[in-house]
Amino acid sequence: MQRDAIARAAEARGDVIESWFEEKISSRKVAFPVLSELRQDVREGRIRKVYVFKIDRLGRSGIRDTLTVVEELRAHGCEIASVVDPFPLSGPLSDVVVAVIAWGAQMERQATGDRIAAARVRIEASGGAWGRPRAIDPGTLAKARAMRRDDKTVRQISAALKIPRATLSDALSEKGHYRPKRPGLAKSPRAR
């Protein structure tokens, strides 16, 4: 959705997007690889304009970090265009606008974290399990243990039984909160 909106906005403004930078990891930190690559390209003068869906996509770790990225891009002659934010991102008031947007993103992230923590406490207090239920039934686990006794690696067993390696490893070692999948039990709520 964001990519399509950016492409339409750029086309409407007469711009052609030559490179796409899409971060796949959490934006809680400024030091993530795709943003670092973008910043390097801007420093080397290869990029003159950056389109973002929202300015807070440049970082959610706080006002200082977002302003640092924005100022770095501007210092190297790069214009920033936001598709959603209705405020100009250039001119004398732009730092105030960016700071308010970054503050809002930081508060949103904190509120989400608070809701997740409260849900976890509530679910665990009622005897529920937090997180995704494991997907190994007792019969499959018995097969995996037998294969392990036959000196098969976790990777080999995982491939043979079509079970994610991390799930299989946890089940075989009986670490953490592993609970075999049992017929007739409802799934516990998941945190996302």
Buried (B, 14 or more C-beta within 10 A) or exposed (E): EBEEBBBEBBEEEEBEBEEEBEBEEEBBEBEBEEBEEBBEBBBEEEBEBBBBBBBBBBBBBBBEBBBBBBEEBBEBEBBBBBBBBEBEBEEEEBBEBBBEBBBEBBEEBEEEEEEEEEEBEEBEEEEEBBEEBBEBEEEBBEBBEEBBEEEBEBEEBBEEBEBEEEBBBBBBEEEEEBEBBEEEEEEBBEEE
